[in-house]
Amino acid sequence: MQVVNNYIAHTDSKKRITLRKSKFKYYDVKEYDNGCLVLEPRELVKPKDVSNKALEVMDESIANFEKGKVSAPVDLSDF
């Protein structure tokens, strides 16, 4: 990897560090016992997997479909 920005940072009175020219708004920070900090860009909300309840509902829906337990066809001709 190539270094694109190199500077000395210090903590303020509230133990915060300001990142200059930051490309992202949120970071996942990992602090190691040797003092190293690793910052990884993050979205505000991490994408989640499909919940177990949603998977159960999908399985039930497919089972109903295979049994022929379905609703009447929807008329989309108006669209």
N, C-alpha and C positions, 0 to 999 in steps of 0.2 A: 504494500500500500504506500501511497505517496502522501506526505504531509502537505496539507493545503492551508493550514493556519497554525501558527506557533506563537504563544504569548504566555506571560506569567499572570496568574490570577490569584487573588487573595480573598479570604472570607471577610464579610462585613460584620458589624456588631451582632447581627442575628444569625451568623454562621452560614450565610448564603454566598454563592459564587455567581457572577454574571458571565454568561457566555457571549462573546462578541461574534457578530455576523452569523448568528444561529440560523440554520436553514429550516429548523423544525420548531414547533411550539411546545411539544411534549416529548419527554425522554424517560426511558426506563433506566434507573440508576442502580448499579450494583457496586457495593463497596466491599473490598476484600480486606482481610485482617492485616495485610502488608501495606495498607494505605492506598492501594490503587483503586481508581474509580473507572467504571466502564459505563458510558452513556450510549443507549441505543434509541434511535427515533421511534416514537410510538404514536398511534392514533389515540384520541381521547378515550375511546372505548375499544378495548381489544375485541376483535371478532370472536364470537363464541361458536362452539359446536352446536349441532342440533340437539335439543334437550331430549332426554329419554321419554318424556311425556309426548313430545311431538312425534317421535319415532313410533310409539305405541299407537297413536291416533292414525298415523299413515298405514301401519300394518293392519289395523282394524278396517280402515277404508278400503284397502286392497282386498281384504277377505270378503267384505260386503259386496264389492264389485264382482268378484269371482262367483259369489253365490247368486248374483243377479239382483241383489237388493240395492237398486239405484233409483234416482229420481227420474222424472220425465225429461225428455230432451228440452233444451233451452233454445228458444227461437231468437237467433241473432240477426235476422234479416233486416231489422230496423237500423242496424249499425252499419 
